[in-house]
Amino acid sequence: MAYALQQLINGLTLGSMYGLIAIGYTMVYGIIGMINFAHGDIFMVSAFIAVTAFTLLAAADVSSIPLALTFVLIVSIFFTSAYGWAVERIAYRPLRGSTRLAPLISAIGMSIFLQNTVQLTQGARVKPIPPVIEGGFEVWSTPDFTVQVGWSQLLIIVITVIMMFAFTWLITQTPFGRQQRSCEQDRTMASLLGINVDRTISFTFMLGASLAAVAGVMVTVYYGVIDFYIGFLAGIKAFTAAVLGGIGSLPGAMLGGLLIGLIESFWSAYLWAEYKDVATFAILCLVLMLRPSGLLGRPEVEKV
């Protein structure tokens, strides 16, 4: 029982990071109906920005952990949002009136471009940093096993919950949220009503990138090591989470991320750790066959 509780905590931590990335996928899909396959590499770029920021803080001898984390989050969100804007401006906006396949190919090309750019500028070796947040507290102790929650795990879960509520409020209660939902329903009618569709879509890409930035910082703090290829697998799993929860649904993206994290954690603990990725993608296949709209998604109804 204690071991299962520890895997539950580990799975929630991992799932929180997947959920943050998955929300970016589902926001972009909701407003333009396209999957941004460069989103995982935006997350990777944010992790490298975080490592650079932590290195600069260490050189400046900044010892305050809250101050360091706040600075790194702000810097990562700022630069990663700029990357998100650039992806929309370069890879999506010129092809918005084209076939659905053209932006998809363009996004994959942007993903490869970002991977190779980081590999050439930062090198192919992993980038480690010293532990930023150490320690934790005991939740439950038995003669055979002790359940522990690390401070970094608690930070990831708390930040994820805060971001989830903040973005839900942003989408449902603010003028920008109304503009975004209007563009999701009918971009042509939204533009006739005075909504700047281009600006709304660009800002949506930037919001999704900022969530990926938070996930990138959390991954850097939690694992302490990154490389130029982490965006591919994390992006695919986050996309799986978005599909599992219901593509286009923010709560569904978070639910899907948590489920994927829990599946990976328990599969690695009780079955075969080397096949955890196989289990994740097998679940994606099952969902697409049995419930294509996802757990919280709604089937699309075409109005005529």
N, C-alpha and C positions, 0 to 999 in steps of 0.2 A: 504493500500500500504506500509506504513512504517513497519507494523508488518511482512508483507511478505518479505520485504528486510532484516529484522533482522533474519528471519528464513533462508534466502538465505545465509547469512554470517555464521550462525551456521552450516548449512548443508555443506558448503564448508570446514569449519574447521574440522568437523567430517569426511567428505569424504577424506580429505587430509591424515588423519591418516590411514584410511582404504586402501587408494591407496598405501601408503608406504609399508604396510604389503603385499598387493596383488602383488606388483612387485616381492617380494621374492618368492611367489608361482609360478608366471609365468616364472621367470628365471630358477628355478629348473625344472619345467615341460618342458621348451623349450630345455634343454640340455640332460635330461635323460628320458623324457616322463612319469615322475611319480609325484604325488602330495605329497608334504612333509607335512603331517598332524601334525607334531610336530612343524611347523613353528609358529603357534599361541602361543605355550607355550614358544618358544624362545623369542617372544615379551614380554610375561609375566615375564620371567626371567630378561630381560633387564630393565623392570620397577622396579623390586626389587633391581637390581644393582644401578639404579638411586636413589632410596630412600636411600640406604646405603651410596652412595657417598654424597648426599645432607646432610645427618645426620653428616657425618664426617666433611664436610665443616662448618656446623653450630657449631660443637664442637670446630673447629679451629678458629672460629670467622672470617670467610671470608665473607666480606660484599659486595664485588663487584659482581653484578649479571652477567655481561658478562663473567668474569673470572670463576665464579661458573658453569655457563652453559657450557662453553667450556671444563672445566675439567670433568664434568659429562658426556658429550657427548663422550669425548675421552675414558674415563674409560668404559662406557657402550658398546661402539663399540668394544673395545679390548676384553673384556670378553665375550660378546655375540657372536662375530665372532668365538671365541674358542669353544663355545657351538655348533655353526653351523658346524664347522669342525668335532667335535666329533659325531654329529648326522650322518653326511655323512659317517664317518669312521666306526661307529659301526652299524648303522641301514641300510645303503644302500650299501656300497661297497661290503661286503661279499655276498650280495644277488643280485648283479647286473646281474648275468647270470641266475638267477632263474626265476620262473614265475612272472607275473606282480602283482599277489596277495600277494606274500611273502613280498616284501618291503613295501607294503601298511599296512599290519598287523604289521610289525616291526615298522613303523613310528607311528602308533596308540599306540603301546606299549611304545615307547619312550615318546610320549605325556603324557601318564598316569604316567610314571616314573618321568618326570619333575614336573608335578603337585604335586605328592605326596612328592617328595623330598623337594620342596619349602614349602609345608604345614607342613612337619615335622620339618624343620629347622627354618622357620620363623613364624610358627603358623597359625591358621586358621582365626584369626581376621584380619580386614582391617588394612592397614598401612597408616596412614595419615601423611602429612608433612605440615608445615606452607606455606602460599601462597608465591611463588617465584617471580612471576611477577604480579603486581597489576595495576589497572587503565586501561585507554584506552582513546578513543576520540569519540566525537559525529559525526555521518555521516549525520543524518537528524533528525530534531525535528518537531513534530506536537503537537497541544494542547493535544492530547490523548496518544501519544507514542513517545519515543525517541529511535532512532536507534543508537546503540553503537558498536564499534569494540574494543575488549580488546587487549592489547598489546600481550598477550599470543596467541590470535587467529591470529593476524597479523604475529607473529613469526612462527607459525605452517605453515601458507600458504606460507610464503616466503621461509622457509627452504624446504618445499615440492617441490616448483617450482625449486629451485636450485638443489636439489637432482635429480629431474626428468631430467633436462637438462644435469647434470653431468653424469648420468648413460646412457643416450642416446648417449652422446659423447663417453663414454667408450666402449659401445657395437659396435658402428658403425665406430669409427675412430681410434681405438688403436689395436696393435697386439694381445692383449688378447681378444678383441672383435672378431677379425677374428678367433682366435683359438676356442672361444666359439661357434661361428656360424658354424665352421667346425665340431665340435663335435656334434652339433645339427643335422646336415645333415647326417653325417655318421661317427660314432666313430671309426670303423675299418679302414676306409680309412685315417682318421685324424691321427691315430697312425702310419700308414705306412708312412705318410708324415713327421713324426718326432715330432708330437705334443704330449706332455705328457697329455694324456687324464685324468688320475687320478688326477693330479695336477689341471687341468682346472676345473674339476667337483668340487673338494674340494674348490677351490677359488670361484666358483659360489655360493656354499652353504654359504661361509663366507660373500660374498657380500650381499646375501639375508638376512643373519642374521644381518649385519650392518644396513641395512634399517629398519629391525624390531627394532633394538636398538634405532635408531633415533625416531621411532614412540613411543617406550616405554618411552623415556625421555619426549617427547611432551605430552603424556597422563598424566604422573606424574605431569608435570608443569601445565597442563590445569585443571585437575580434583582435584589434590592434595590428592587422596586416591586410593589405589589399594588393591587387594587381590589375592590369588593364583589361582582363577578361571577366571580371566579376559581374559586369553589367549584363552580359549575355544570359547567363543562367538565371540570375536574379530577375531579369526582365521577363524571361519566359515563364518563370514560376509565378510572378506577379500577374502576368497576363492570364495564366491558368486560374489564379485566384479570382480575377475579375470575371472570367467566364463562369466559374463555379458559383460565385455569388449572384451573378446576373449582370452582364455587361450593361452599363448605363445607370446602375444603382450604386450610390455611394455606400449605404449600409451593406449592400451585397458584396462590394469590393472588400470592405473590412472583414465581413464574415468569411468570405472566401480565403482571405489571407490568413486569418486565424486557423481555419480548418486545414489549410495546406501546411502551416507550421506545426500543428498538432499531429497531423499524419506523418510528416517527416520525423518528428521527434519520437513518437511511439514506434514507428516502423524501425528506426535505427536502434532503439533500445531493446525491442523484443524479437525482431526478425533479422533482416540482413541489412546492415548499414550501407553496404555498397550498392544496394538496389533501391535506395530511398527515392532517387530521381525517377526510376522506372515506375514506382508506385504513384508518384505525383502525376505523371503524364498518363498513366493508365486510368486514373480517376478523371482526368480531362476527357479522355475518349468516352468513358461511360456517361459523363454528364452530357456531352454533345449528342450521344445516341439516345439517351433516355429522357433528358430534360434540356433541350437546346437553349431555352431562355434562362437557365440557371435557377438557383434556389429562390432568390428574391426578385428575379427579373420578370418582366411581363412580355408575352408574345407580341410582336409587332403586327399591328392591324393596318393594312393599307386602305386608306379612304379613297373612294371613287365618287 
